[in-house]
Amino acid sequence: MCAGAFGLGGRSLYSRPLPASSPKLRAVRRLLRAEPFAVAAFVLGVVLAPWPLVGVWGYESSLVCAPVLSILGLMDAVRAVGRVRAAPDAAPWEALATRSVVGPGLTCLALAAGLGTAFLWQRVCDPAGGLALLAMGAGLSCVAGWWTGALCAVATRSRRRAVALAVGAVLASTAVALLRLYRDPAVFAFDPYWGYFAGAIYDEHVEVGPTFVAYRIYNALAIGAGIVLALLLTDPRTLTLRRPRRSRRTVLLSVLFAALAGRTIHLAATADMRGFHASLRTLERALPRTLRTEHFVLHFAPQTATHREIEALAAEHEFAYAEIARRVGAEPKGPIHSFVFPDAGTKRAVMGAGRVEVAPPWRRHLYLHHKPFPQASLLHELAHAFESAIGDPLFGLSLRGGLPNMGLVEGVATAMADPVVDDLSIHEQAAVLRRLGKLPPLGRILGTGFWTVAGRHAYTAAGSFAAFVAEHYSDAALVALYRAGGDTEAVLGVSLDAVEAEWHALLDRQVIPDEVLEAQRARFAVRSIFERPCAHRLARLYGEITRARARGEEDEVFEGLETACNLEPFEPRHRLALAEEYAAVGEVGRAVEVYAALAEDGAVPSVRRAEAYEGLALVHVGAGAFEDAKRAIEAARELPVPSAWRRRLELVHRAVTEPTLRDLVLRYLRRFDRREDGISLLAGRIAAAAAIGRTSAGRALGPYLEGRQLANAAVHDLAHDALHRAGAVFDEDPAALSADFSRALYELDAATALAAGDLDGATASLERLEALLPPTDGARRWLARWRSRIEAHRRLRTGEIRSPG
């Protein structure tokens, strides 16, 4: 049908008579005859233009349009070969070379023009970067499609067969890319006809990097090899296949083909080493050490934080396995491979996901990066591996009508993890969302619409709903609902609306004090990527800012931060970053101006206002204005903020109000020092904390801060010793630490003691902590989970965990 419609066989659509009374209609008719594919690309751009992200120049529009332009390009090429063959007096290959530039060029310009109409009703934040992504993605995909069509047309006399062969090549390439995404540990994909798929939607940093450029060079080499082969095997006057003749030209072409084909094959064989793909071998090179347990193979790098705590982490994996298996009632097949990268940057470079941790259910792999022990995301990601035992047989997903129910895929994992944040259970967190008017409708998140909601909102809502089903009905009912793709009437016997009403009633019964609601406002102020048109631009911009700062180019740093403030004026974190940079370079007046404006803005969430007051206080301290600093930090402490922020503000308050601690606390905070790297910052903070501990006012605070820094470095035995010293002082003098710091002391000591293998010490810290926890459902759940954790470690760390391999 397509071939006939575009004049590739049969009667062309554009040969039908059009009214010729108007010069404009005649011009349109000539355009449709001459460049139907460019017209189609323009229409595609106009259709997409009203839609967020996919309607503006950039990554998403390139991803959507690339396969379409590949097809349009190959059809244009097939038509061009037919026309060249019909004009035997022309120089065929020169004509094709010219058309290979003109055809895709016009098609891509038409697409860009169509998408350019988005300027009428959307904000286009990064025209230059967006055009670069569009050119590298959809543009070069059109070129790849064009030459695929041309070579297929040269290989056969039938236009229909040529189109079928070329489309088959596109589909085959797509199938290979999808197979790799299914089989191999990569969340990204490069493809000649799709361009670049970056992977996890919540990783916003997408740009034309060196790997993408290298991949397109690889595509060009493959196309070049195909062209040279066609030159060898065709009659240059008729473009028909023939046996190569013995001549100097044949020898030269043969040598050139061998060189191009050999280089292409070599690049294809080493794709994982060049970043075009990631295989299991790629991950094993990055994480060469392994430790095997009953249910896991843990992969890690030697001489890293993960290596230092590997036995405790292995026991934590087995604890998480037992917790989820008990609730799910089914287990995944075979050992689960857990890849723990040293940091998010390494993980991004190796397999594509940066700050996002992933665990495709069908693969039964966990891709994590190091976090403070115990790994906070382990239960959630492991639950995805268990979904392979309860979901569809191919992907392990919750499917309905062939489409994944992402609300249940992520909701079940979140419910199994039962996350507690700021002493709030998953239901209390969802109740906060409901009070703030940001709880998404259940019908929206139980399906593909899940990704259109801000991640924090979607995961919280889906997790609370899944937990409600498990608690109100049973764990077995939740598993059955997952298998049924969310069909509540078939599984629960009630409609989705009725279940949603019951769930909302549960949320409405949660007691959420006003101060807690305000303290959580900043956490849920995040927007979906579809509601942030400048998200990709900002991600790249902060990368440029970091590089400019490393080069000492302060003008570029300030220019970038001011651009960020203009792109998202509603986001206070950009202005906070700008104020901090002013303070770092000694522009006290401008720092005070920005901090003060934020601190006094009642529309800004309380946590961000507290952060602004904190920065203002530190700037005043540095300038010797101690009374101004005191007023600022006291104003900050009056705002409702989570406990971690209360500790931070208390520390700054002590620096402001206690002269004996002032310099030492400022040395510990090191807030505006741009000369620090990670090692010097850690060493400086440990030294400052030790000095604080030698003062009479900081006898307990200093060891606590020292233990905090050592725990961050995964030196758990030394951290446990430091925290034990802080606890001893606190036992003698309960006034030595505030309620927030004493609670944090025992929380951290339980974790470090467990990681260091002191299970009795972890139990003792947990017992001390119980009296300090607030009477919230979240705190109760957290304490119960920790008791189970310690008992599980006590059973597991008695020789069952085998040695590293």
Protein Blocks (a to p, Z undefined) as FASTA:
>chain_A
ZZmmnopgcjdfklpccdfkbmklmmmmmmmmmmmmlmmmmmmmmmmmmpghjlpgcjkl
mmmmmmmmmmmmmmmmmmmmmmmmmmmmbcfklmmmmmmmmmmmmmmmmmmmmmmmmmmm
pccfblmlmmmmmmmmmmmmmmmmmmmmmmmmmmpmbfklmmmmmmmmmmmmmmmmmmmm
mmmccfbdcdfklopaebjaklmbdcddfklmmmmmmmmmmmmmmmmmmmmmpcfklopa
cdddddfklmmmmmmmmmmmmmmmmmmmmmmmnopaccfklmmmmmmbccddfkbccddd
ehifklmmmmmmmmmmmmmmmmmmmmnopacehjddddddfblklmmmmnopakbccddf
klopacddddddddfklmmmmmmmmmmmmmcfklopaceehiacfklmmmmmmmmnopae
ehiafklmmmmmmmnopaccfklmncjklmmpcfklmmmmmmmmmmmmmmmmomklmmmm
mmnnopaklmnopafklmmmmmmmmmmmpccdfklmmmmmmmmmpccfklmmklmmmmmm
mmmmmmmmmnopaklmmmmmmmmmmmmmmlmklmmmmmmmmmmnopamlmmmmmmmmmmm
mkbcfklmmmmmmmmmmmmmmnopaklmmmmmmmmmmpccdfklmmmmmmmmmmmmmmkl
mmmmmmmnommlckbcfklmmmmmmmmmmmmmmpmklmmmmmmmmmmmmmmnopaklmmm
mmmmmmmmmmmmmmlpcfklmmmmmmmmmmmmmmnopaklmmmmmmmmmmmpccbfklmm
mmmmmmmmmmmmmmmmnojaccdZZ
